[in-house]
Amino acid sequence: MLAKPILLVEDNPMDLDLTLRAFKRRKLTNPVEVARDGEEALARLARWETGEEQPVVILLDLKLPKVDGLEVLRQVKSHPEFRAIPVVVLTSSAEDRDVQEAYQLGANSYITKPVDFDKFMDVAEQIELYWTILNTPSM
């Protein structure tokens, strides 16, 4: 059985590259699908409704063009079929109001992106271990 995908919602090319390199170095077996803005992320909901495989976890930046990450989170978590998909906010914002609002909207975790690559590797390892190996997703 193939590993379920991870949906990475990230618009910053450097952060996107850093994340993908970290997962590649970790030899992550889950395929990583990328949405480069909030609108592209929300378009996935319609595709999932038609039977496309849902991700095992969504890694969501908050500062996105077109539709911000909090609105993406709001729509995913208010959808009766997709609200059980874990959403990990992975963002550069450490602002208290962003953290509070993300959790109020149903985020499963909130991680502030480290700038240092080695620290980012640690974050990638923890995401992989917990969300793709240890966590038992709902069916």
N, C-alpha and C positions, 0 to 999 in steps of 0.2 A: 504494500500500500504506500502510495506517495505521501510525503509529508504535506500538511496543509500550508497554504501560503501565509506570509506575514504581509500586511499592508502597511507600507511606510508612506506617511503623508508629510512631505517635506519640500519646501520651495527653494531653500538655500542650496546652491550647487555644491558649496564646500562641505556643508553639513551632510548633504546627501552622499557625497563621495566618501566622507569619513565614516558614515554609518555602514555603507555597503562594503568598504574595505575592512572594517572591523568584523562584520559578519563573515566575509570571505576568509579572513585570517582565522576565524574561529571554526571554519569549515561547517558552517550552519547548513543543515540538510533541507530546511524549509526554503522554498523559493520566496524571494522578496519581490513583491509587486509595488510599484511606485505611483503615487498620485502627487503631482507637483503643485496643486492648489486645492482649496476647499471645494470648489465646484467639481473638479475631477474626482475628488474623494466621494462626494455625494452622488455622483453618477454611478458609482459602484453599487449603491443600494438597489437601483433598478435592475442592474445586471444580476445581483444576488437573487432578486425576486423571480427572475426567469430561470434560475437554476445554476448559475455560475457558482463555483465553490466559494464559500465564505472563508475569510481568513481565521487563523487560530488566534491572532491578536492584531490590533491596529496600533501602530506607533504614530502618534499624532502631534505635530507641531501646532502651536497656537497662533503664531504670527504668520498667517497665510494670505496670499492675494485672493481676490474675488469673494470668497466666503471664509471668515476666520475659523480657527480651530474650535473655538467654543461653540459656534453654531453647528459645525460638523458633529461634535460630540453630542449636542442637544438632539440633533435629528437621528443619530444612530441609537442613542439610548431611549428615545421616545418611540422607536419603531418596534412593534410587538414581536417581530420575528428576529430582529438583530440586536436587541438590547442586551442579550447574554454574551455577545462578543466582547471579550476584554479589550478595553481601551487604555493604553498607557500613554499619558501625555509626556512627550519627550521634547522639551523646549528650553530656550535660553532664558525664559522669564522665571524669575524667582519671586515675583511680586505676590504678596499675600492675597490680594484680591483675585489674581488669576488662579492660585492654588485653591482657594476657597470655592470659587465658582466652578472650577473643573470638578471638584469632588461633589459639589451640590448637583451637578448635571450627570453624575454617575461614573466619573473616571475611576478606573480600578487602581491606578497608580499614577504618581506624578514625579517625574525625574527631571532635574535640571541638567542640561547637557554640560558635561565637562569640556573645557577647551583643549586640554592636554590629550594627545592620542592614546597614551598608555592608560590614562584614567577612563577614556572612552571605551577602550578594549575591555576594561573591568565591567563597565555598564553593559556592553554587548554580551559579555559572558553571563551576567546575571539575568538579562532579559531572556537569553537563549535557555539557560538552565530552568528558570521558573516557568516562563510562559509556553515553551515548546516541549519541555520534558516532564517537569514535576506537576504542573497544573493539569487537572482533569477538566477539560472543557465540557460545556453542556452540549447535548446533541440536538 
